[in-house]
Amino acid sequence: MKTLDLLIANPSARHRIKVGLRTGLAAFGGYGLALLGAAAFAAGLPFDSRPDAVSLAIMIGFVLQLIAIIWVFAAATIGRATLGLAIPAALFGLWLLLLKAMQTS
């Protein structure tokens, strides 16, 4: 965020923008992570009953969103916060692709 420091001279405005960026990242990034996580768990949980797997996956998704929100505001920089959401999201996406590939073969 060094470029933000150079562009905006007012420290109060800089702080507000950083908080706004973290809030947006927590809201949208946390939702995306929860969505991917819930889809991956719903497809990958080995339950006999499909509704049970989906219900548990949705509950796990809520927990993932909570963890994502806490992580975004606890990370030292916005870049670390973004990576902290992007890496698990990529892993969940990879898991979904692998599950789909296993089902088609």
N, C-alpha and C positions, 0 to 999 in steps of 0.2 A: 504494500500500500504506500510505498514511497512516492509514486506518481500522484496519488491523491493528496499527499502532504504538500507536494509542489504546486498542484493546481488550486487548492483551496487554502488560503492563508488563515482564515478564521478557525481557531482550534475547536470552537463550539460547533461550528457547521461540519467540520471534519468528523467529529465524534458522532453527530447525528447521522451522517451518511454511513459511517461504519456500522452503527447499530441497525440502521435500515437495511443495509446489505446482509447483515447476519440474520435479521428477522426474515427477510425474503428467502435466504438460503435455508433457514430452519423450516420455514413453512413449505416451500416447494420441494426442496431437496429431501426433507424428512418424509414428505408425502410420497415422493418417487421411490425412496428407499423402502418405505413400508409397503408400497404397492408391489415392487419387485420381490421383496422378501415374502410377502403373503402368497404371491403366485408361485414362487419356487417351493415354499413349504407345502402349499396345497397340492402341488403336483408330485412332490417327493415323499410326503409322509406315507408310511406303509400301513394305512388303516383299511379295514374291510369296508367300513361305512364311509362313503364319500362325504356326506354332510359333516361327519365328525372331523375329518381331515380339514375341510374348508373352515369350519368353526375355529379349530385350533390355530390354523394358519392366520386367520383374521386377528385373533388375540395376539399372536406373535407379531403381526404387523403393527398393532397398536404399541407394543413394547418397543419395537424397532424405531417407530416414529418418536417416542419419548426419548430414547437413547440418542437419536439423531439431534433432537432439539437441544438436549443437554450438551452434546459434543460441540455443536456449532458455537455455543456461547462460552464453552470452556476452553476451546482451542486458542492458542496464542495469536495466530494470524488467520485471516480469512482464507488464505491459500491452504493452510493446514486443515481448516474446517471443510473446505471443498474437497480436498483429497480424502479426508476422513469419511465423506459421504460417497465419493465417486468410486473408491476401491471396493467397498462392500457391495455397492450397486452393480459394479461390473462382475463381481463374483456371483451374485445372485442371477444376473443375466446369463452368465456362462453355465451355471447350474441348470437353468431353464433350457438352454440350448442342448445341453448334454442329455437331459431327461427326454426332450423331444426326439433327439437322435436315437436314443435307446428304444423309444416306443415305436418308431417307424421301422426299425430293423428287426 
